[in-house]
Every structure is written in structure tokens, then in C-alpha cells.
Amino acid sequence: MLKILRTHSWLLVVVLAVIGVSFLLFFNIPAMSGLKNPSVAKIAGKSISLETFRLARQASSIEIALSSGNQPYGENLQQILDQMAWTRLLFLQAAKELHCLVPEEEVVQFIQQLPFLQKEGKYDPAIYQRFVSSFLVPQGITEERFLQVMHEELLIGEVKKVLVAPVEVVSGELDEIYNMTFGAVQVVLFRLNIDPFMQGLQVKPEEIEKEYKSHSKDPEYYTAEKRKAGYVFFPFPPEWQSLKGKDLEEAKRKLLEKAEDFSVDTVRLMESSQAAEIEKIAKEKNLSYRLTPFFSLDHPPTEVEEPEKFAKAVFELSQEKPVSDPIETSKGYYVIVLLGVEKGVLRPFEQVKSIIEEKLKRKKALEALFEKSTAIEKELNKALKEGRDIEQVARAQGLLIEKPPSFIPVDPPKDLKAAAEIGFACQLLEPSRLSRFLPTPEGGVFVYLQNRFAPALPNEMEIKNKLEKDLLMSRRQAFLEEWVLWRSKQPGYMPPASLLQTASIQDQ
């Protein structure tokens, strides 16, 4: 029946009406599910069954996939999904309390407006069908379940709108941020170099040996990890050189779909431990499946297109996600499969002895440098307070004085050392004020803001509008995060055990 929905949206409305009823039943009879499933959490004094929490995790997984295209595979995946599932259930409970309703036709429109379901600016039922077969079915997710998740997404969206309604950005505040971000600044930099602190430092042999034994997991002490991969390359045909505009885009889209199909087939083979069948599948599709030798990240195979990009993609794969999405290069698409990993091994002590010695010397030098910087900071601020010449005091303290030309904090000179750190510090400083000591690879720097000029940008309103939008979004997100923490600590609420150990739920 749901296949018909791909082309008849009015039927989708009918099904969503049923889903709406099941949604209400689902959250109004938690006690019955609790009789069959162990309780893993509590919300509003009611037990949340294991099955309810599992479905919330499943919905969170779909949310991740739709928003980023890839799940955050790794050691913390389970923790991420637990946190997202708990947050989801909190918002859905709030939706009940606020009596939020989402008309079924809005859910239809929401699904049909998803960016990945568009072709030439319009909803394409064929793309939806590929999404169902390539994404939902392999994960055991029914179309009915997907529709329910989308319904929940819109309910959660309504809750968030209500919660963040009081959050705002006032006009005067926006002007201040605009001036501090885009107004040109004139600064004096006082640099403290680490080199003098390195001179004459000695490290005892027993210190070096102790460091080697006590920090045996330090990556610097290991040989480089190596990986082996299989790959299929989908080249751009030579005749494409004559294509332009929409014709070229359409040709690339079709080739990308071919690469995506192969990626999906390969994922299925890897999930069923049939890596040996990949070459067979490739041959059936008239594709050439090739293997690389084991290689390190800084020594990629030279026979591939854009070796550095290829190597980076291989080292982003994992045992949990061994198959890449299609990776575009200037000459075609790659689909890459991780076939083997050779972990780096601890190098013999004699091979890393000099590295450890230099590392310990730098550590001691940094300790001395930061101790010195604390004393210097006090002297500089004292000079400012007493109205003395700060440059003269800085020179007496052995600081190197640098006076770059005026610049906009968000766009500091590219040849300025530690430009990003200095630019950010300038956004926070008032004129005639000194920054804290900013660590840099060469040592560190103090920033003294002499003057800030009014911005003189032609697109002021455009920039302010974007600033306001970004700031409002950031504040709303922070507010929602605080709300989740607050709600989690209310009487009748008990997060899953996996979250009780995290700082996000614990009392500060």
C-alpha cells in the first residue's frame, strides 16, 4: 500500500491519520508495555520500557542519517544515541503536555520537501523509492515507522518553537557585537619566545626512560598505522568535456547514483561477512575492483586519483563503517572498502629516545615560560593602571614588540603568527586593555588593544542580519540544552543508567 503513497499524497494523509492515533495510544498506555518490557527510565513519573527506548534510539539514528548523511560511528556511538533518544522522549512528553498537534498534510509536505528527495527542484517519487530500498529496508525500518518518525519530528519542532519563543537578541547588543567583530583594530603585540627557556635545559636519562614507560600509549612512540583498501573507480567519460550546465549535472547525477548503488551493495556484503564477493559483484556490473597494498596516511598509494584525498577517506573508515559513500574527485567517483588495519607498534626505546628528550625539554621550558608570563602580565596591567608607558615596561621584561597594520578581527593578516588567536582576542577586548597570555607554537603573546574603529562595510545590514540569525540560533540551542538538563532533574524523571554517569545529567 505504501508504494502507492509515493505518487498519491492524499493516501499518505489517511495513513498519517492512523499513525497519529497510534502515537497517542503509544504514549498513553506505557504501563501495558512496561508489563512486557523492563523499565529503563522514567518520564513524568511513568516507566519507559526497553522497547519504547529502543524505538527512540532508532528514530535518533534516522535523524542523524537525514541531517548529516552519515552516522557518527565510533566508540561513543551508543552514548550519543542514548542521549538523543532520552532528549527525544523528553520533547515528546512536552508535546503531550502542550497539546501540540501537527496536521497530517504538513507531514506529507515535510517528507516531500526533504532535500535528498528532490530532482530539478521537485519531489521525485523514484528517489523516495530508492531511499526506501537502499536505506530503510536494510536497517529493518518499515515505511510506516519512517512516517511515524517524521510525524514525531514535526511535533518536536513545535515544542522547540514554544520553548525558545522568549529568547531574543536586542538591537543594542547586536550593534555592539557587530562593532567588536567587524570594526578595524589597532594593536600592539608583546611576544614571549620559548627559545631562551630551552637553552641550557638538561633531562636526566632516568626521566627519559620513565616517560617512555609511563606513556607507552603516546602515538609519537609508535610506528605509523597502515591500512589496506579495495576500491572501484567510476571515471568521468572523456566525452563529458563537451557537456556544460544542466547536461553535465545530470550526467554526474546518473554516475553518482551508479556509485551509490554499488556502495549499498557493498555494505550488505560487508554486513554479512562476504567481502570476498565484492569483486564478483563488481564484475557483474562491468566494474573494475582493485586492491591497494598496506599504506600509511602520509604515504598514500600513487596509482589512485588524488592520493591524499583517497588516503584521508580510507583512514576515516572503521570496522563499524567499512564502506565509504561515493567520494568525488576531479576525474570521477571512488567507492572505497576498508579491508585491513595494521596498528602501529611501539618503537624500541633507542629509536624514540631523542624525541622524548626534546619533548621533556619543551615541557620544562613551557612551565618556566608560563610562570614568567604570569609575572609579566601583572607588571603590564600595573603599568596600565598607573598610566606608565606599557611598551617601555614590555621591553624591560624582554618581550618582543610587534605593531601590525590595523585589521578586522575576523580577517587578520595571513602572515601574522597566531592570527586566529589574536583576532579572537581582539573581539573580546575593550580599547586600552590587555589580553591574557595566549599560548602559541613559538611561545606566547599578549595583545594590547590601542583602538577600535567603527566598521565601514558596504553590506552592513546583510552582515547584521546574518549575525542576528546566527546568534539567535546559538542562544536557542543553548536554551534547549539547558532545558533538557533541567527537565532531566525534575521529580518523576530518571534518565537511563547509561546517562546517569555523564556530566550532562549529573548535578554540577
N, C-alpha and C positions, 0 to 999 in steps of 0.2 A: 504493500500500500504506500509506504513512504517513498518509493521510487516515483510514484505519480506526483508526489508533493514537489518534486524538483521542477516540474513545469506547471503545476496548478497550485498557486499560493493560497487560494481560498480553502483548499482541503487542509493546508497546513494550519490555518486558523482553527478549524474544527478539532484537529488533533491537539493543538496547544490548549484549547479549552479543557480537554480531558486532562492534559498534563497539569493545568492549573489546579484542578480538583485533587489530583493525586498529590500535588505539592502540599496542599492544605492538610490532607489526611496524613501525609508523611510526617508532618511536624506537630500534629495534634494527637497522635497516638504513640508517643515514644515508649510508654510503659509496655505496650504489647511487644514491640521489637526487643525491649530490654529483657523480656522473659526468655527469648530465644538466643540473645546475644549478650555477652558480658559487657558491663558498663566500662567505658574508658575515660569518660569525662562527665561534667555536669554543666548545664546551662539553664539559668533561671530556675534552679532547684530541681530540674529534671535530668534523669540519666541519659547520656548519649551512648547508644550501643556501638559495638565494634563495627557493625555493618553500616550504620549511619556515618561513622567517621571514615570508613573506607570509601564510601561514595563521595564524601567531601574531598578526600585526597585525590580521587580520580578526577573530579571536577577541577581541582587545582592544577593537575597535570595538563588538562586540556587548556586551561587558562594560560599556562606557561608556553605551551606549544603555539597557541594562536597569537600571543603577544611577541614572542621572540623567535619562533621558528625552530628553536632547539631547547631541550630540557637541560637544566644545569647539572649534568652528570658529574659525579664525584662523591667523595666521602660524606659530604654534608647534604646529599640529595634528600635522604629520609627526613632529616631535621627541617629542611626547607618545606617539604610537602606537609609535614605535621603542623608547622607554624601557619602555613597558608590555609590548611583545612580548618584549623581552630578559628582563625580570623574569619573565614568564610561563614562558619556556623554562627559566630557572634553577630555578623551583619544580617544574616537571615533571621535570627531571633529578633533583632531590632526591626526588621521589615514587618514582622508579625505585630510587634508592639505599636508600630507607627501606622499599621493598616495600609501599608504600601500596596498598590495594585499596578499591574502592567498589562495594558490591553494586548490581546493576542496578536492583533495586526502589527503592533510595534515590534514584537519578537520576529515576525516574518520579515519586516523591513530591516531589522538589525542583522539577521542572518544574510539576507540578500545583499546587504551593503558591506559585508566583510571584504576588505581589500583583496584578499587572495582568491575570492570567488568572482572577480571582475575580469572581463575581456573587452578591450576597447571602450572602457568606461561604463560597461553594462554587466549586470549579473548574468553569469553563464551557467546554466544547469549542468552542462557537461563537466565543467570544472568541479562543481559540487559532487558529481558522481565519482570523479577521480579522488576527491578528498575522502569520501566515504570508504571507497575500496582500498585506498593507499594508506590512510591514517586511522580511521575509526575501526574498521574491521580487524586489522592486525593487532589492535590493542584490546579487542573484545568489547568495544563500545558500540552499543546499538544506536541507530538514528534517533529513536525515541529518547534515549538517555542524553544524547547530544542536544536535542531540543529542550529538554528539561534544564540542562546546564545553562543554556543561553537565556532561558527564562529567569533563572536564578541570577545570572549576571546583571540583567536589567533591574531586578529587584534590589540587588546590592547597590547598583548605581543610584537608584532613587534614595536609598538610605544615606549614602555618602553626600548627596546633594543637600539633604536636610541637615546633616551634621555640620557641614562646612559652611552653611549659609552665613553665619555670623563673622566668618574670617574675611578680613578685607585688608587693603593697602591704602593708606591715606595719602592724599596728594602731596603734602609737605614732605612726607617720608620718601616718596618716590623721587622728588626733586633732589633730596639730599643724596640718595644712592646714585642718581644719575651724575651729579656733580663730582662725587668722590670716585666714580668709576671712569668717567669719560673726560673729566677736566684735566688738562695737562698739568704735570707737576715738575717742580724744580727741586732736586735733591742733592745732598752730599752723602757720599758713601764712605764709611770708615771700615776698611778691611783688615782682618787679622789673619795672617797666613800661618799655616800649620808647620811649614818647613823649619823655622827656627826651633820649634818644640821637638822636632825629630832628631835634631843634631845632638850627638853625644849619648843618645839613649842606648842602654845595654839590656839585653834579655838573656837571662841565665838558661843554660841547656836544660835544666830540670823544669823550667817554666814552659819551654817549647814542648817537651815530652808530655807534660801534664795536660797542656792544651790539646795535643793530638789524641790522648786517651780519653779525656773528658768530653770532647766534642767530636766524637768519631762519626757523627751523622752530618757534619758540615759538608755541603756539596763541593766546596773547594778542594776537599781532600780526596775526592773520588774521580775516577775516570769518567768520561762523558757517556751518558746513556745513549744506546743505539737502538734503532728501530728498523723493522722490515715492513714493507707495504706492497700490496698489489694494487693495480690501478687500470682503469680504462680511460682513454682519452677520446673525447668527441670533438674532432677538429672542425674549425670553420672552413668550409669548402672554398677553393680559390675563386669560384665564380661569384662569391659574395662580395668581392671587391667592387663590383659594379652596382651593388644594392645600396640604397640610401633611405633615410627616414623610416616610415612605417613598414616598408618592404623588408628592410634589414631587421627591424624589431620583430616582425612576425616570423622571419626565418630563424632568428635566435631563440624565440619563444618555443618554436617547434623542436629545435635541437635540445633546448633545456628540458622540455617535457620528456624527451627520449632519455636524457641523462637521469632525470628524476625517477623514471620508471625502473631503470637499471639499479639505481640506488635502493629503491624499495625492495626489489627482488633480492638484492644482496643482503639487505638487513634480515630478511626472512631466512635466508640460508645461514647466516651467522647465528641467528637466534636458535636454529635447530642444529647447530654444530656441523654444518655441511660446507665449510669453507672450500673444501676440495671441489665442490660442484660449481664454484663461481666461474671457472674457465669454461666449463661446458655450457653454462647459460650464456656467457659472452659469445661463444662461437655460434650458438643458435640464433643470436641477434646480429651476426656478422660483425662482431666487435673483437678487438684485439686486447686480450688481458695480459698484462705484463707484471713482472716482479722486480723489485729493487733489491740490492744487497742490503745488509745492515749498515746504517749510516747514522751519524750524529747530527744534531741540529745545525752545527756550524760547518758541517761538511756534507751538504745535500748531494744527491745523485745529479750528475751533469747531463744525463741523457733526457731529462724531462724539461718541459717548458717552464720558465720562471722558477728555477730550482729553490730559491729562498722561500717563495710563497708555498711551493709544494711541501717543503720540509716543515714549515710552520703548521700547515694543515695536518700533517701526519702526527706531529707532536701535540696537537690539540685533541687527538682521538684518545680513546681509553677502552678498557675491556668492556665497560658498560655501554659505550657508544663507539664501536669499532669501524663504522661506515660513515663516510662524510656525505654531506649534501653536495650537489654539484658545485664545483669551485671554478669560477670563471677566470680565464687568463686572456691575454691579448690574441691568442690563436685558437681558443676552444675551451671546453669544459673538462674537468677531471672529476671522476668519482674514485675515491681512494678507500682502501680497506687496510686496517691495521692487522698485520699477520704475526708479528712477534716483537718482543721487547727484551733487550739485553740491558739490565740495570748496570749502572756504573759500579765499580768495585773500589774498595778503599785502597788507595795507593800506599806503597811502603813508606815508612817514616822518612827515610833519607830523601825521597822524591819531593816531599812537601815541607821539609824542614825549613828551607829558606822562605817559603810562602808564609808559614806560621810565624817565623821570626819577624818578618815585615809587618804582619797583621798585629802582633803583640806590641811592636814599637808604635804603630799608628794608634792603637788603643790607648797606650800610655800618653802619647802626645795629645790626643783628643781630651783626655781627662785634665791634663795640665792647661790646655787651651781654654776649655770651658770654665775652669776655675779662674783663670786670668780674665776671661770675658766678663764674669760676674763682677769682679772688682772694677774693671774698666767702665762697665755700664753705670755703676754707682757714681764714678767720678764724672762721667759725661752728663748725667742728669743733674748732678750737683752744680756743675758749671752752668747749665741752662737755667737752673733756678736762681743762681747768683748773678746771672747776666754776663758771665765771662765768655770769652771767645772759645767756642766749642772746638773749632778746628785746631787752635793752638793746644788745647788740652789733649785732643786726639793725637796730635803729632808727638807730644811729650810722652804719651802712652805707647808709642811705637806703632801706631796704626797707619796704614796706607790710605791717603785721602784721594778720592776719585770724584770728579764732577762731570757726570754725563750731561748731554744736552737735554732740555726738557722733553718729556714724553708722556703719552697717555698710559695710565696704569695697566689697562687691559691689552696694550700693544707696545710693550717695552722694546728697546733696540735689540736686534737679534745678536749683536756682538757683545752685549752686556752679560758678563758672567753672573749666573744665578738670576737671570732676568725674570723668570716666572715668580720666584720667591720675593724678589724686590718689588715687582709690580703689585703683587697681592698685598704686601705690607703697606704700600702707598695708599691703597684703597681704605685702609683702616686708620691711617694716621691723620691727625689734625696738624695744620701748619705749626712750625716751631716745636715739633715733638720728635722724640727719638724712638725708634722701634726697639724691640727686644733683639738679642743677638740671634741672627739667622745662620744656622749651620750650612756650609757649602762644601763641595768636594775639596776646595783649596784651603778650607779653614772655616771662616765665617765672616759676617758683615753686619754692621749697624747701618740703618737707614735714617737719615735726618731729613725731614721734610721741610724745606725752606718756604715753599709757596705752592699754592694750588690755584690754577686759573679757571675761569668759567669756561665750560665746554663751548666749542664753536663748530658744531657739526651740522651740516645742512639737513640731515634727516632726523632731527631731534625727536619729533613726535613719533616717528616709526620706532626709534630705539626705546623711547619711554614706554610705548605700548607693549613692546616685547618684554622689557624689564618688568612691567607690572604683571604681565601674564605669567612669566617665569617665577616671580616672587610669590604671586598668589598661589600658583601650583605647588611650590615648595612648602609654603605655610600650611596649605590644606593637607598635604601629605603628612607633614609633621603632626598636625592636629589629629588626623585619623590614627596615626601610630600611637599617640598618647591616649586616645580614646580606647583603643584595643587594650592597652596596658591597664587603664583604669577599670574597664569593664571586666577584665580577667580577674581582678582582685575583689570584685563585689561579692557579698554573701550569696550563696547559691551557685557560684561559678567555680569550677575546678578544671583547669586545663589537663590535657593528657600528661601522664607521668614523664614522657619524653621531653616535655617543655618545662616542667617544674624545675629542672636543673639549669635552665638557661637564664641569662641575665635579663632577657626581655620580659620574663614573667616574675622573677624574684623581686622582692621588696629591696629597694636601694638602701 
